Amino acid sequence: MEDFHHPFKPYDIQTQLMAAIYDTIAGGYKVGLFESPTGTGKTLSIICSVMSWLREHKTKNPDQGSQQNETEVSDDEPSWVTEAYESTVLPKIKEKQREYEIVLEKVKSQKRGKVVHKVKEREFKRIKKNTDQEELDHSQFLLKDYNANEKNDLDSIQDEVNALLKKISQKDSNSDPFQNLERSQTRILFSSRTHSQLNQFTSQLRLTSFPSSLGAGEEHIKYLPIGSRKQLCINPKVNHYQSLPLLNEACLEAQKDSNCKYYDQPSNPQTMQRMQEFRDYTYSEIHDIEDLNGIGESLDICPYYSIRKSIPLSEIISLPYQMLLERNTRQILNIDLRNSIVIVDEAHNLMDTIMALNSTSISYKELIDMRKSLKYYLQKFSTRMNSGNRINCLKLVKLTELLLTYIKRKKETRIKPGEKLDLMDIFPTNVDINIFQLETYLTTSKLAFKVETYMEKCSGRHANHASPLLFKLKKFLSSLSHPSDNGCFFFEVAGDVISLKFLLLDPSEIFQDIVDESRCVILAGGTMEPMEDYVNFLFKHTPRNKIKMFSCDHIIPKNNLKVFALSNGIEGNLLNFSFSNRESPAIIKDLGTSILKIVQCVPGGTVIFFPSYKYLEKVVEHWRLTSPLMWSTLNRLKDIFTEPTDSGKVEDVLSDYFRKISENPKRGAVLFSVVGGKMSEGINFQDDLARGIIMVGLPFPNAFSGELIARRKFIEDSVLKETNSREASLQASKDFYENICMRSVNQSVGRAIRHINDYAVIFLLDNRYNNTNIQQKLSGWIRKRFASSTMSKAISETEDFFRNRKLHQVK
């Protein structure tokens, strides 16, 4: 395919990327791995290639929903049946599809001025605090009588939602004339990590238009952004909760108590009509997720539940990682992956995200706080509980005490981080606690919600943490009651914090469902190298000949970027920042002198990445005390900024850094940052904000962390089992460890180049960057511009590099 309907004249590398993605889908590949550096128009290229394929596919297969492909029809049916079908049925389907396009155009023209977006008002409602000193009503925190044999509220509400959707789908065609179009069709699912990234996808999608698959006339892009209740709840009595688990529970509680005017029971005769209107408003134009709240408010209907009615007619859906990766969430939302194209953007985070969603930890201090909260709640409400609630609450107290005793006992015999634990050691044989029953109780009784909100009211605090404690206990119990061969329990020690942790070790088992069900899975990102990790650990059940890998160059001219790998400092010391060498006074002094020489010839901003906050702090303190002349000279030449450990202060530091550079780009500024910190990902350091990037050392993760020990042990055991080679297993573990480091390097240095006219110089300060195996794991566009050099030669070439830039002449 030559024309991908890009809204602008695409660069050659964009055309190459679009062609590679299109060929992956059309060529029958199951998986595509794509690296396209940040600033190369990756998102728009993805949209144009997959939407061009989809419209072409729909043109050839107008009745996608039949769940029959061309081969099945031609092989299994007599020719006269196929001919009759194509001459009688298909024209009617296409005519109905055209009718729906007319409806959408009519809705689009009518709704302007009618649908009122209340996003700002909604945000005000979300953060508004009740300052009235009201007497605490304890009855709202009381548990409903619990009987283990009764159906729980969650199941009942889900049954009602399913009944509602079933009732809607069973209405005759006069109620919804387009219901016959609502079959399981080929669609695109685009997933990214954050809602800001998904909103960027929406803004890029608005730039595009594609040929109609229906012949004459326009065909609207039927785009549906999906989110959690945190993005889509419009009930101010519920959406003020900052914690998603609490918000979910509050929503279910409001439904059960008929305390949400936006949620309609299945018996409401207007429900179907308003859901259809919601769907049609949504598809009449390309909306972001905040727009759906305005549509829901204008129609007095819940956006979170209404999107389920909209899914079947969608062409393209965007959703955050969690909603794609959790099978239960996909089932609840009725997201059918069959025959669909699944795209995961910013996929360098994917494996870590899968493991995080399916792992859990609980610390000694958290267990103490849980026990305290449970006892306090029992003391207040035990006389008003039925026996089912009282017994289970007491068992939960006992469980926290058992876990505390176990950790305390292990502390006395020396805890070994990462060492696999035997769960039988936790629970004495004489203790009658059924973990599965307690997990069920926590799920069905709403105890976690009642206790958390009660403690919040009593203390006057607000539950801003992502996972309230009893919800963490619930997830931990789920891991205990459903142990997996692909995960393990171990201790994690961070300073004086000791945690019991369950870690999923094999992300491929979770992701395999998505691979099996979908037509094609595409992973894309700006820093996907080293790609072999995805093949080895995420797609190990997929044949290699069904996996396509593609890494494109940057859009900038080759002479807009220089990359120097430097083994020695300006004073001649070997720059090796391995753990055993990094505290050498000579190396730290030479590092400071070298940085001073570099920033003297780099205009604008220079971002310097250190492997950790601790090492950054130690190096700066050493310079202040032992090299005061160098340190004062650096501060006189450049304004110095340091990445804060407090995430709440990051915006202020960045704002001051940006302002200083804009005021005097020739003088510029220096920003000390940390790999894997707040500024190594997602920050746009374009143009003068980062004319120089300095990478100090290789940012290997802590080899002694419990999580890394457990993961490497799992890899070694797995490879040993497959190959019966101890050497191969150790090499696989070593490669895994190096790949974590190099992906972080690629992510950090990629901050500098953001568009075709951008330019910068990258300095990799460590002799290990000259090792072939390390160089091979750099992103392709960096490798192509990579040069080993001496410090003095690199500085000379840097001076020439910027001297040749008309806008930045260094005199």
PEGIPE-V104084 format. One record per run of one state. SS is the DSSP state (H for helix, E for strand, - for the rest). FROM is the first residue (numbers start at 1). LEN is the number of residues. Records with the same first field share a line. If there is no record, write none. Layout:
SS = FROM-LEN ; FROM-LEN
//
This chain:
- = 1-11 ; 27-4 ; 36-6 ; 61-3 ; 67-3 ; 77-2 ; 112-7 ; 128-10 ; 142-11 ; 171-8 ; 182-6 ; 193-2 ; 206-17 ; 226-3 ; 233-11 ; 257-14 ; 285-4 ; 300-3 ; 314-2 ; 326-1 ; 334-7 ; 345-2 ; 358-2 ; 385-2 ; 413-10 ; 426-9 ; 446-1 ; 460-9 ; 482-5 ; 495-2 ; 505-3 ; 518-2 ; 526-6 ; 538-6 ; 552-6 ; 567-1 ; 569-5 ; 575-10 ; 601-4 ; 611-2 ; 627-1 ; 638-1 ; 643-4 ; 664-5 ; 675-12 ; 691-1 ; 697-9 ; 724-2 ; 750-10 ; 766-1 ; 771-1 ; 776-4 ; 784-2 ; 790-1 ; 804-8
H = 12-15 ; 42-19 ; 64-3 ; 70-7 ; 79-33 ; 119-9 ; 138-4 ; 153-18 ; 179-3 ; 195-11 ; 229-4 ; 244-13 ; 271-14 ; 289-11 ; 303-11 ; 321-5 ; 327-7 ; 347-11 ; 364-21 ; 387-26 ; 423-3 ; 435-11 ; 447-13 ; 469-13 ; 508-10 ; 532-6 ; 544-3 ; 558-3 ; 585-16 ; 613-14 ; 628-10 ; 647-17 ; 687-4 ; 706-18 ; 726-24 ; 767-4 ; 772-4 ; 780-4 ; 791-13
E = 31-5 ; 188-5 ; 223-3 ; 316-5 ; 341-4 ; 360-4 ; 487-8 ; 497-8 ; 520-6 ; 547-5 ; 561-6 ; 568-1 ; 574-1 ; 605-6 ; 639-4 ; 669-6 ; 692-5 ; 760-6 ; 786-4
//
